[in-house]
Amino acid sequence: GFDEAVRCFEMADALDCTYVAAPPFGIHTREVNLFDVAQRYGALVDAVSGFHAKPILEFWGIAKTLGTLGEALMVAAECGRADTALLADVYHMYKGSGHFHGLEHLGPNKLGLVHVNDYPADPGRDTVTDADRVYPGDGLANWPELVAALNHVGYEGMLSVELFNESYWAKGSVAVAKEGLEKLKACVE
């Protein structure tokens, strides 16, 4: 059932959130038919349709199922619901497919949120982990290409800095947030 999802959406509505991420947790370690995933995602959309917050389909580059933007696009298209949106993440696009291709297939309001971060040259794509994420602009991501793709689809949503790098923790959350915002602005302005 969707009891846990309903509980999450109740909290999201209480906090006036626009979206709740719907990641591939639970299927990320195995291969699952994407048409089955699309059917399940459509059922989730229906189950929470009475809430203000909407489920936003997230893909994880580490996942065996729903690991690329292309797979997420397919699930969104095949779920049969017009009001779906995706969550894209710089790290997961790199980890999953190694590129930003596919963003051009999103129209206005189809990209609900973008997690921004960067990835280092070492470790390489095959072994890089969430913990290796660095500030935007401190890695190899092609920011001009990403910004052009976001502008092309008319994206006006949030750019949310998402980092799991333990070396940043000693600085404190406020300092990391300030530095992340400064570095993000340098990448997108």
N, C-alpha and C positions, 0 to 999 in steps of 0.2 A: 503494500500500500504506500500511500504518500503521507502518512501521519507526521513523520519527522519533517517533511517538506512543508506541510501546512503550518507546523509549529514555527519553523524558520521564517515563513512568510508573515505570520502574525507578528513576530518580533520586528521584521523589516518594516511592516506598515506602522508599527508603534514608533519606530525611529524615523519614519518618513523617507525610507530608502527607495530609490528608483528601481534597483535591480538586486537580485540575489544570484550569485554564481551557481551554475549547475555544471560542475566538473565531472570528469569520467571516473571519479573515485569509486572503487569497487569493481570496475571493469578494466582498470588501467594496467593490470598485470596479465591479462589474457586477451586473446582475440575474440571479439564478439561481432556478429553480423551487423553491419551498420544500418541495415534496414530495420532490424530489431531495435537498435539504439534510437533510430528516428521515431519508431512507434512509441517507445517508452518516453522519449522527450515530449512528443505530442500529448501523451497522457498526462505528463507533469504540467504542461501548459494549461491543459483543461482543468486539472485538479486545483490549480491556484488562480484560476481566471477571475475570481471574485476579489482578489487583492489588488492594491495599487501597485505594489512592487511586481516586477515581471522577472521570470527566470531568464538568465542570460547564459547561453551555451558556451562553456569554456573547454578548450582543448589543452592537453598537456603534452609537450614534446617527448616526455619520457614514456607515454602511454602506448601500449600495444594496440589499443582501440581508442579512437578519437585523439590521435597524436599529432595531427597536422590541421592547418587551416582548411585545406581541401576536404578533409574528412568532416570537419565541422560544417562547412558549407553544404556538403551532401546531406548531412543529418537535418540541418535547418530546412533545406529544400524538400526533403522527403517526409518531414513530419506532418505536412499538410496544414500548418498553421501560419497565417500571414504575419502575425505580430511577434515573430521571433527575432532575437538579436544575438550577436556573438560577442565574446570577450576575447580580445587578442592580447598576447603578451610577447614582448620582444624576445625574451629568453626562450619561450616555448616555440616560437616560430623558428628560431635558430636551431634549437635542439631537435625539433621534429622534422623539418624539411631543409633547413639551412638557408631559407630565403623569406622574403616578404611577399612573394607572388600569391595572388588570390585576393588580396585586399581590394583590388580593382573590381571585383565582382560584387562588392557590397554597395548597396545604395544608402541614401539618407536613412538614418534611424535603424540600420541593420547592424551597425557596429556600436554596441552599447557602452563599452569601456575598453581602455587600452592600459595594460600594465606596462610601465616603462622601467627599464633597467638596461644593463649591458652585459656582455660576456667577454672574458679575457681570451687571449690567444692560447694560453696554456692554463688549464688542460684543454685539449681539443674537444670538438663537438661530440665525439663518441663517449667521452668520459666526464665532461663538464656536468656539474650538479647545481641544484638550486643554491647551495651554499657558496658557489663561486660567482654568483651575480655581483656585478659592480655598478657603481653610479653611472647614469646615462652619460655617454661621451668618454668614459674611461676604458672602453673596450673596443671591440671591432665592429659593432653594429653600424650599418650604413644609414646614418641619420638623415642625410639629404633625400635618400630614396624613400625612407619611411615617411618623412614629413610630406613629400610629394604625393605619396600614395594616400595618406590621410586627407590631404587637401583635395585630391582628385575625387574622392567619394563624398566630400562635403562634411567630413567628421568635425563636429563642434563639441564633442563630449569631453569627459574628464581624461586626463593623463595621470594615472595613479602610480607613483613610484613604489615598486615592490622589490624589496631586498631581503635576503636571508643570510647575508654575509656576517659571520660571527666577529670578524675583525672590526666591524663598525659598531658593535654593541657597546664597547667601552666608552664611546663618545657620547652616548645617551641619545634617546629618541628625538629630542628637540634639535640637537646639533645635526643628527643624521638627516632629519627632515629638511632643515634649512639648507644643508649642503646638497641634498638631492634635488631640491627645488632650483637652486642656483645652477647646478649642472644641467638639469633638464631644460631650463630657459635658454642656456647657451646652445643646446642642441636644436631647439625648435624655433628660435627667433631669428 
